[in-house]
Amino acid sequence: MTLAIALSSALAALVLAIALMLPSINSPTVPFGVRVPAQFAEDPAIVKQTRIYRWRVLFSGIVAAGVCLVMYSLTGETLLLPLSVMLLVGFWYGCFFLANHEIRSAKAAGGWFQGLHQGIAVDTGLRTDPPRFPWLWLAPASIVTAATVVIGVIIYPSMPEVLAVHYGAKGMPDRLAAKTVGTAFSLVFLQIGVTALLVGIAAAVFFGSKPDIDPAHPVASARWHRRYMSLGAKALLGLAAMIDLAMLGSSLLMWSGTVTSWAPLVIVLPILAAVAVTVVVLARNNRERDAGEEDTGLTHREDDKYWRGGLFYINREDHALLVPRRFGLGWTLNFGNPRAAMLLAGVIALLGLVITLRFGG
């Protein structure tokens, strides 16, 4: 009970911290997903909406926590605790859309792009001299998965004939299954699936993403993009390794028949720690630095028409699969690209595998 509350509170606190700090670490020329000229980045309308957004998010976090604690006190159901995180995310995006709408209105009313020289900058070196994909960062995930297979093969004959294939929130087995190769190595299949998916996303970031080069500072912007792209790929591969480590721990519990109230920590802690580290690394490097480069006098094109609500990018004329997020960390799909459906299908298939293996009958 206490463990479930602690884990849910830690996750909610992480989400709340991310929501509050994003306006400060995102590019000042796309506040709340709205493209604005650099000279309007500190416009009073933007400053006001940033302040209101933070108060709304903070209030929403208090409300979400209060609602779920009341529901938990009335029902005693620990599965309701993660609901606070879902509520907070919903409130968070509601606050975002309100700010997005107000800034778009202020930009239109003020004619912020009138008379400005708009331009596009590209990094042609991405084709002639692309950065190297960090394949060595795949080694930890591969080693952990291989170790899981080897350990499982060695101890398979001595495993209990009935395996605990799922643990409840209190750490007690709540679903059992007869020992078979498929049952015993179900989490190995999950390791392989997660690793393949995250490697695929990292490769898509490297080879299928479009950089958002600032035409005012093209050299520094291109340099930042290469560094951020490499950090993003390394973060995804590191996350795969930690997820695989969590699956190894869960497999050992299943294979040994161990019953402990700390079972949820075996899975949650490595993943939560990896997510926290990933967020910190990307957040520290999420804003490009001009490094003293002289301003060219150009500004980004006004391209809000391709962004639905500042979050969803839909441009059928753009062949890029991924583009940098306007609000948040990392990249988002170009939903106008047919390949986006294939990637989403892979994610849905993996989620279906997780549900089948861990929650199915």
C-alpha positions in Angstrom: 0.0 0.0 0.0 2.7 2.4 1.1 4.9 1.3 -1.9 2.1 1.9 -4.4 1.5 5.4 -3.0 5.2 6.2 -3.1 5.7 5.0 -6.7 2.6 6.8 -7.9 3.6 10.0 -6.1 7.1 9.8 -7.6 5.7 9.4 -11.1 3.2 12.3 -10.6 6.0 14.5 -9.2 8.2 13.8 -12.3 5.3 14.6 -14.7 4.5 17.8 -12.8 8.1 18.9 -12.8 8.4 18.3 -16.6 5.1 20.3 -17.2 6.3 23.2 -15.1 9.8 23.5 -16.6 9.0 23.0 -20.3 8.3 26.6 -21.1 11.8 27.5 -20.0 13.7 24.8 -21.9 11.7 24.9 -25.2 12.8 27.2 -28.0 11.7 30.8 -27.3 10.5 31.1 -30.9 7.9 28.4 -30.5 6.2 29.3 -27.2 3.5 26.7 -26.6 3.8 25.5 -30.1 3.3 28.8 -31.8 5.9 30.1 -34.3 6.9 33.7 -33.4 9.8 35.9 -34.5 12.7 36.1 -32.1 12.0 39.8 -31.3 8.5 38.8 -30.0 9.8 36.0 -27.8 9.4 38.1 -24.7 6.2 39.8 -25.7 3.9 40.6 -22.7 1.2 38.2 -24.1 3.7 35.3 -24.0 5.0 36.2 -20.6 1.5 36.4 -19.3 0.4 33.1 -20.8 3.5 31.3 -19.4 2.7 32.5 -15.9 -0.9 31.5 -16.2 0.0 28.1 -17.6 2.3 27.3 -14.7 -0.4 28.3 -12.1 -3.0 26.2 -14.0 -0.6 23.2 -14.1 0.2 23.5 -10.4 -3.4 23.8 -9.4 -4.3 20.8 -11.7 -1.6 18.7 -10.0 -3.2 19.4 -6.6 -6.6 18.6 -7.9 -5.5 15.4 -9.5 -3.7 14.2 -6.4 -6.7 15.1 -4.2 -9.3 13.3 -6.4 -7.3 10.1 -6.5 -6.5 10.1 -2.8 -10.2 10.5 -2.0 -11.1 7.7 -4.4 -8.4 5.5 -2.9 -9.5 6.2 0.7 -13.1 5.3 -0.3 -12.3 2.1 -2.2 -8.8 1.0 -1.0 -8.0 0.1 -4.6 -4.3 0.8 -5.4 -4.8 0.7 -9.1 -6.6 4.0 -8.8 -3.4 5.8 -7.7 -1.8 5.9 -11.2 -5.0 7.6 -12.3 -3.6 10.8 -10.7 -0.9 10.7 -13.3 -3.3 10.3 -16.2 -5.5 13.1 -14.8 -2.5 15.4 -14.5 -1.4 14.7 -18.1 -4.9 15.5 -19.3 -5.0 18.7 -17.3 -1.5 19.6 -18.5 -2.4 19.4 -22.2 -5.6 21.3 -21.5 -3.5 24.1 -20.0 -1.2 24.0 -23.0 -4.0 24.3 -25.5 -5.4 27.3 -23.7 -2.0 29.1 -23.8 -1.5 28.1 -27.5 -4.9 29.6 -28.4 -4.2 32.9 -26.6 -0.7 33.4 -28.2 -1.9 32.5 -31.7 -4.6 35.2 -31.2 -2.1 37.8 -30.0 0.2 37.0 -32.9 -2.6 37.4 -35.5 -3.8 40.6 -33.9 -0.3 42.1 -33.7 0.8 41.0 -37.2 4.1 39.8 -35.7 5.4 38.5 -39.1 4.6 41.5 -41.2 7.6 43.0 -43.0 10.0 40.4 -41.8 12.4 38.4 -44.0 11.5 34.8 -43.7 13.8 32.0 -44.7 14.8 28.4 -44.6 18.2 27.0 -43.6 19.3 23.4 -44.3 22.3 21.3 -43.2 23.5 19.7 -46.5 26.3 18.0 -44.5 23.7 15.6 -43.0 23.8 13.8 -46.4 27.5 14.2 -47.3 28.9 13.9 -43.8 26.2 12.4 -41.5 26.9 11.8 -37.8 27.6 8.2 -36.8 24.9 6.2 -35.2 25.9 5.3 -31.6 25.8 1.5 -32.1 28.0 0.9 -29.1 25.1 2.2 -26.9 23.1 -0.9 -28.1 25.6 -3.2 -26.3 24.1 -2.9 -22.8 20.6 -3.9 -23.9 22.0 -6.7 -26.1 24.1 -8.0 -23.2 21.2 -7.9 -20.7 18.9 -9.7 -23.1 21.5 -12.3 -23.9 22.2 -12.8 -20.1 18.4 -13.3 -19.5 18.3 -16.0 -22.2 21.4 -17.8 -20.9 20.2 -17.7 -17.2 16.8 -18.9 -18.3 18.1 -21.9 -20.3 20.4 -22.9 -17.4 17.8 -22.9 -14.7 14.8 -24.0 -16.8 14.9 -27.6 -15.6 14.7 -26.5 -11.9 12.0 -23.9 -12.4 8.7 -24.5 -10.5 6.1 -26.4 -12.6 3.7 -23.5 -12.0 5.1 -20.0 -12.6 3.8 -16.7 -11.2 3.5 -14.7 -14.5 2.1 -11.5 -12.9 2.4 -9.7 -9.6 -0.2 -7.4 -8.2 0.4 -3.9 -6.8 1.2 -5.4 -3.3 3.9 -7.7 -4.7 1.8 -10.9 -4.5 1.4 -13.2 -7.5 -2.1 -12.8 -8.9 -1.8 -15.0 -12.0 -0.2 -18.4 -12.4 0.5 -20.5 -15.5 2.0 -23.9 -16.2 5.7 -23.9 -17.0 6.3 -23.9 -20.8 9.0 -22.4 -22.9 6.6 -19.7 -24.0 5.5 -18.9 -20.5 9.0 -19.0 -19.0 10.6 -16.8 -21.7 7.6 -14.5 -22.3 9.6 -11.5 -20.9 12.5 -12.4 -23.1 10.3 -11.9 -26.1 9.2 -8.6 -24.6 12.8 -7.6 -24.1 13.5 -8.3 -27.8 10.4 -6.4 -28.9 11.1 -3.3 -26.7 14.8 -3.2 -27.8 13.9 -3.5 -31.5 11.2 -0.8 -31.2 13.5 1.7 -29.5 16.4 1.0 -31.8 14.0 1.5 -34.7 12.9 4.9 -33.3 16.5 5.9 -32.6 17.4 5.0 -36.2 14.4 7.0 -37.5 15.6 10.0 -35.5 19.0 9.7 -37.2 18.0 8.8 -40.7 14.4 10.0 -41.1 14.1 13.2 -39.0 14.2 16.8 -40.4 16.3 19.3 -38.5 14.7 22.6 -37.6 17.6 24.9 -38.5 17.3 28.5 -37.3 18.0 30.7 -40.4 19.1 33.5 -38.0 22.0 31.3 -36.7 22.3 28.4 -39.2 25.8 27.2 -38.3 25.3 27.0 -34.5 21.8 25.6 -35.0 23.1 22.8 -37.3 25.8 22.0 -34.8 23.3 21.8 -32.0 20.9 19.6 -34.0 23.7 17.0 -34.6 24.5 16.9 -30.9 20.9 16.7 -29.8 20.2 14.0 -32.3 23.1 11.9 -31.0 22.0 12.5 -27.4 18.4 11.5 -28.2 19.6 8.2 -29.8 21.8 7.4 -26.9 19.0 8.1 -24.5 16.6 5.8 -26.3 19.2 3.0 -26.3 20.0 3.5 -22.7 16.3 3.4 -21.9 16.1 0.1 -23.8 18.9 -1.3 -21.6 17.1 -0.3 -18.3 13.8 -1.7 -19.5 15.6 -5.0 -20.4 17.2 -4.9 -16.9 13.7 -4.6 -15.3 12.5 -7.5 -17.4 15.5 -9.6 -16.3 14.6 -8.9 -12.6 11.0 -9.8 -13.2 12.0 -13.0 -15.0 14.2 -14.0 -12.0 11.3 -13.5 -9.7 9.1 -15.7 -11.9 11.7 -18.4 -12.4 12.5 -18.6 -8.7 9.0 -18.4 -7.4 10.0 -15.5 -5.1 7.2 -13.8 -3.3 8.0 -10.3 -1.9 6.2 -7.0 -1.4 9.1 -5.3 -3.2 8.4 -7.1 -6.5 6.9 -4.0 -8.2 10.2 -2.1 -7.5 12.1 -4.6 -9.7 10.3 -3.3 -12.7 9.4 0.2 -11.8 12.6 1.6 -10.4 15.0 0.9 -13.3 12.5 2.3 -15.8 11.6 5.3 -13.7 15.3 6.0 -13.1 16.0 5.7 -16.8 13.1 8.0 -17.7 14.3 10.6 -15.2 17.9 10.6 -16.5 16.6 10.8 -20.1 14.5 13.8 -19.3 17.3 15.6 -17.5 19.8 15.0 -20.3 17.5 16.1 -23.0 16.2 19.0 -21.0 19.7 20.4 -20.4 20.4 20.3 -24.1 16.9 21.1 -25.5 17.6 24.7 -26.4 20.1 25.6 -29.1 22.8 28.2 -28.4 24.0 30.7 -31.0 27.6 30.7 -29.5 28.1 34.3 -30.6 27.2 33.7 -34.3 26.2 36.8 -36.1 22.5 37.1 -36.8 21.7 36.8 -40.5 18.6 38.9 -40.2 16.3 36.1 -41.3 13.5 34.5 -39.3 11.7 31.2 -39.5 8.9 30.8 -41.9 5.4 31.2 -40.4 4.4 27.5 -40.5 1.7 27.1 -37.9 -0.7 25.8 -40.6 1.2 22.4 -40.4 0.8 22.1 -36.6 -2.6 21.2 -35.2 -2.8 22.8 -31.8 0.9 23.2 -31.8 1.5 19.5 -31.1 0.6 17.4 -34.2 2.6 17.9 -37.4 0.7 17.1 -40.6 2.5 17.9 -43.8 2.0 15.6 -46.8 4.6 17.5 -48.8 7.3 16.9 -46.2 9.0 13.5 -46.7 10.5 13.6 -43.2 9.1 10.9 -40.8 10.1 12.8 -37.6 10.4 16.5 -36.8 11.5 18.2 -33.5 8.7 18.7 -31.1 7.5 22.2 -30.6 6.5 21.7 -27.0 8.2 18.9 -25.2 11.4 16.9 -25.6 12.6 14.9 -28.5 10.7 14.4 -31.8 7.1 13.9 -33.0 5.8 12.1 -36.1 4.8 13.7 -39.3 1.3 12.4 -39.5 1.2 13.3 -43.1 3.8 10.7 -43.9 2.4 7.2 -44.6 5.4 5.6 -42.8 4.1 7.2 -39.6 1.2 4.7 -39.6 3.7 1.8 -39.8 5.6 3.1 -36.8 2.4 3.6 -34.8 1.3 0.0 -35.8 4.6 -1.2 -34.3 4.0 0.6 -31.0 0.4 -0.7 -30.9 1.6 -4.2 -31.6 4.1 -4.0 -28.7 1.5 -2.7 -26.3 -0.8 -5.5 -27.4 2.1 -8.0 -26.6 2.6 -6.4 -23.2 -1.1 -6.6 -22.3 -1.3 -10.2 -23.6 1.8 -11.4 -21.7 1.2 -9.5 -18.4 -2.5 -9.1 -18.1 -4.1 -11.6 -20.4 -6.1 -14.6 -19.1 
